Every structure is written in C-alpha cells, then in structure tokens.
Amino acid sequence: GAVVSQHPSWVICKSGTSVKIECRSLDFQATTMFWYRQFPKQSLMLMATSNEGSKATYEQGVEKDKFLINHASLTLSTLTVTSAHPEDSSFYICSASSPVSDKAVYEQYFGPGTRLTVT
Amino acid sequence: EDKVVQSPLSLVVHEGDTVTLNCSYEVTNFRSLLWYKQEKKAPTFLFMLTSSGIEKKSGRLSSILDKKELFSILNITATQTGDSAVYLCGRNSGTYKYIFGTGTRLKVLA
C-alpha cells in the first residue's frame, strides 16, 4: 500500500508559539490530503481537506487562521498550529487520498500521526 | 444527519472467540466504506468495500457491506491478543472525504 509520513512524531511547545507539522506521500502523488485531530479515546475528527495548489476547505468549527494549511506540491501538505494553547494538545493525523485503479473510488492512507503537547 | 455509528463501543473477549463489529450509516448513495485498525498510533487500512453483498477476507478478518440495510460488519474469528485495538469504520462522503464513526474498542484477553 501507499506510504504516508509525518514529521515530527512528537512535539512539545510552549503556549503562544507556532508549530508546523509536515505530511508527505512517499510513493504516490496525492492531489488531496486530509488533516484530522484525535483526542484520547475519541474518533478521528476531520479538520480540513487540503487540495494541491488551492486553498484548504475547513470543517465547521475549525479556525482557519489558527490552523494554517499549505499544500504546495503533490507530495507535501503542512499544518501550522499558530499561537498554540494547551487545549490544542492532541494527536494530529494526516491522510492522503489515492484513486483505486480506474475506479472512481479513493482509498485513504494515514500517516503515523504527530502528538502535540502544549505546555 | 450524515453520521456513522459503530457498535458496540467497547468489547472484551477471550482469545479464540469470534467477534462481530457493526457500522451503520444513514446515507444511501456513496462510493465506498473503509475499515481501519488503530492501535497506539495512526489507523492501518483493513478493507475497502464498494459493492453490497461481496465479502472481503484477509486471514481471520472478513467484512461485508449491505447497502440496502445501510450497514457493514467486520468479523474477526479465533481472536488473538494482538487483535486488541480500536476498529474504525469510515464512509465516503463526496469524492475524497470520509466520515468516521467513534470506533469499537476491542480487548482480547489471553
């Protein structure tokens, strides 16, 4: 299957600072990537859909000025948490979408996730 | 409402038992449904289901989709402690997006 990487795996930062998380599709081109947040023992909550070369589409309730998404190439999307606060501490997971053969369906491959702790 | 509901929320069984995890949804027209296994890190892909009534198998795991009754099940036979995880089901919404359920937390006791 396709491989998606994330960097860093774990980051601790001070309140008020910004943190950038990278998501890369290693062996395929992904026109669409997704950013999720997962709190302990809860499901994946979609934050935004990142499209290469265009603005991200944010889910309701997600502040676009706080969670900046850039999808500059077909293999890289970045999520920047600006002015992070302790309540932003969470597990952030990206996924990249890849079409299945010639079908009009898309599989999602998840990165290993980034655990953010804001002190 | 466009949501995915998984049941049970949590399940504890002994090794060797067979479990059935359920995923139900409310939208009739969609392209695919995905099952994932999540241990400590990000989810790992198990199955993609696109057609109703066709079972997919991988070892002791199998899954089937019923588009008429709006549900999917994931079966695990002869469970092992390594099957302990959260199992997530996600339904396609739009072209690329998936909506996930809250997951079923499975614990297999030795």
Interface residues (C-beta under 8 A of the other chain):
Chain A: G1 T32 F34 K41 Q42 S43 L44 L46 T49 I93 S97 V100 K103 A104 V105 Y106 E107 Q108 Y109 F110 G111 P112 G113
Chain B: R31 S32 L34 Y36 K41 A42 P43 T44 F45 M48 T50 L88 G90 N92 T95 Y96 K97 Y98 I99 F100 G101 T102 G103 R105
